[in-house]
Amino acid sequence: MGQGCNDGYGVGFGGGFALLVVLFILLIIIGASYC
C-alpha cells in the first residue's frame, strides 16, 4: 500500500500519514476561525 510514497518526511509511511496530519491541522484552523 503505497511503498514508494514520499509523505513529506522522506520516510514513506505509505498510509498517507502526512495527509491525515495536514487535514487534521486544517480542521483545527477552520474550527478556530469559526469561533
Residue pairs with C-beta under 8 A, 6 or more apart in sequence:
1 14
1 15
2 12
2 14
2 15
2 16
3 12
3 14
4 12
5 12
5 13
5 14
5 16
6 12
7 13
7 14
7 16
7 17
7 18
7 19
8 18
9 18
